[in-house]
């Protein structure tokens, strides 16, 4: 499954050679538009299966992550977990609190004081996912781990681990180039 996912990422998502501005503000000639893969039927399935396998040794109450990168990932994991008769509810962290209705900053099934794992598609500096950690921990949750499809190997892993959280990725930048 991992090799098939790598093949899809290389076909659909990895772009090398052009200059790209990253969300961290840095520029790079290596870019991964991971949502093209995580929103592909086979890519979504493979991400869900691989992450569900990575979660098997964790005792967690829910999974979540920042919208937009985590949306397809946590949705595929939740659906597959249900099909495998070990359902794991999902939630999404908004970049900004809603200005209407319930004014939530976290949507979905986040348990108060629960154990959770956070997901992202690509981790570069780790800053955005760590903001999500803070939001989730403010709800009394314990973040058991942070997981990503790709670690760009640009300091994110170290920053996440320095904050006291375990980090796992399916691939690193080195795996893909």
QUISULRA-V118994 format. One record per residue. N is the residue number from 0. PHI is phi in degrees with one decimal (NA if undefined). BURIAL is 1 if it has 24 or more other ideal C-beta (glycine too) atoms within 12 Angstrom, else 0. D_CENTER is the distance of its C-alpha to the mean C-alpha in Angstrom with 1 decimal. Layout:
n = (N:N)
phi = (PHI:PHI)
burial = (BURIAL:BURIAL)
d_center = (D_CENTER:D_CENTER)
This chain:
n = (0:1:2:3:4:5:6:7:8:9:10:11:12:13:14:15:16:17:18:19:20:21:22:23:24:25:26:27:28:29:30:31:32:33:34:35:36:37:38:39:40:41:42:43:44:45:46:47:48:49:50:51:52:53:54:55:56:57:58:59:60:61:62:63:64:65:66:67:68:69:70:71:72:73:74:75:76:77:78:79:80:81:82:83:84:85:86:87:88:89:90:91:92:93:94:95:96:97:98:99:100:101:102:103:104:105:106:107:108:109:110:111:112:113:114:115:116:117:118:119:120:121:122:123:124:125:126:127:128:129:130:131:132:133:134:135:136:137:138:139:140:141:142:143:144:145:146:147:148:149:150:151:152:153:154:155:156:157:158:159:160:161:162:163:164:165:166:167:168:169:170:171:172:173:174:175:176)
phi = (NA:-62.4:-65.6:-67.5:-63.1:-59.7:-60.4:-65.8:-57.7:-65.6:-72.7:-108.1:-119.2:-85.5:-125.7:-123.9:116.6:-87.4:-89.0:-124.9:-91.7:-92.9:-62.2:-72.4:97.7:-73.7:-113.7:-155.7:-98.3:-120.4:-131.7:-125.1:-88.4:-61.9:-63.0:-62.7:-82.3:-71.0:-101.3:-79.8:-53.8:-71.2:-61.5:-62.5:-60.3:-64.1:-59.4:-59.0:-64.8:-64.6:-66.7:-60.7:-64.8:-65.3:-84.8:-57.6:-94.5:-96.3:-100.2:-129.3:-103.0:-167.2:-128.6:-164.8:172.1:-71.2:-72.6:-109.9:-60.0:-87.8:-51.4:-68.2:-67.7:-68.6:-66.1:-67.0:-62.7:-60.6:-63.3:-65.6:-63.6:-65.7:-62.1:-91.1:59.0:-141.4:-61.6:-123.5:-67.2:-124.9:-143.8:-126.6:-95.2:-79.3:-68.2:-136.6:-61.7:-59.9:-95.9:-143.2:58.8:-79.1:57.9:-76.1:-101.9:-128.4:-107.8:104.0:-107.2:-94.4:-80.9:-67.9:58.7:-90.5:-101.8:-134.5:-122.0:-102.4:-124.3:-147.5:-79.1:-133.1:-112.3:-109.6:-90.9:87.1:-61.5:-68.2:-66.7:-70.0:-63.6:-63.0:-57.2:-60.7:-62.1:-70.4:-66.6:-64.8:-85.4:87.9:-79.9:-105.1:-87.9:-75.0:-167.7:-120.4:-131.3:-141.9:-67.8:-133.5:-100.1:-71.0:58.6:-125.1:104.7:-61.1:-56.0:-61.2:-65.5:-65.6:-67.3:-65.5:-81.4:93.8:-113.7:-78.4:-126.9:-132.0:-135.3:-72.5:-131.9:-113.4:-55.5:-60.5:-66.7:-101.9:-119.7)
burial = (0:0:0:0:1:1:0:1:1:0:0:0:1:1:0:0:0:0:0:0:0:1:1:0:0:0:0:1:0:1:1:1:1:1:1:1:1:1:1:1:0:0:1:1:1:1:1:1:1:1:1:1:0:1:1:0:0:1:0:1:1:1:1:1:1:1:1:1:1:1:1:1:1:1:1:1:1:1:1:1:1:0:0:0:0:0:0:1:1:1:1:1:1:1:0:0:0:0:0:0:0:0:0:0:1:1:1:1:1:1:0:0:0:1:1:1:1:1:1:1:1:1:1:1:1:1:1:1:1:1:1:1:1:0:1:1:1:0:1:0:1:1:1:1:1:1:1:1:1:1:1:1:1:1:0:1:1:0:1:1:0:0:0:0:1:0:1:1:1:1:1:1:1:0:0:1:0)
d_center = (18.0:16.2:19.1:19.0:15.3:16.3:19.3:17.5:15.2:18.5:20.4:18.3:15.7:17.0:19.8:22.0:25.1:24.9:24.1:20.9:20.1:16.5:15.0:16.0:19.5:20.1:21.4:20.7:22.2:19.0:16.5:13.7:13.4:10.5:10.9:14.3:13.1:10.3:13.2:15.8:17.3:17.3:14.0:12.3:14.6:13.9:10.1:10.9:13.8:12.5:9.7:12.5:14.8:12.7:12.8:16.6:17.9:16.1:18.0:15.6:16.4:13.2:9.4:7.7:5.8:7.6:9.4:9.6:6.5:4.7:8.3:9.1:6.5:7.6:10.9:11.6:10.9:13.1:15.7:16.0:16.2:19.1:20.7:20.7:22.3:19.8:18.1:15.0:14.8:11.8:11.7:10.5:11.2:13.6:14.3:17.9:19.7:21.5:25.1:26.6:26.6:24.9:23.4:20.1:17.3:15.1:15.6:15.8:16.2:15.6:18.3:20.5:20.6:18.2:16.0:12.3:9.1:6.1:2.4:1.9:4.6:7.1:8.3:12.0:13.7:11.2:13.1:10.8:8.3:11.6:13.1:10.7:11.9:15.4:15.2:14.1:16.7:19.2:19.1:20.2:17.1:16.4:13.0:13.5:10.6:7.4:5.6:4.5:6.6:8.9:10.5:13.1:15.3:16.4:16.3:12.8:13.0:16.4:15.7:13.0:15.5:18.4:17.2:17.6:14.1:13.3:10.7:10.0:9.0:10.5:12.3:13.7:15.6:18.7:17.8:17.7:20.8)
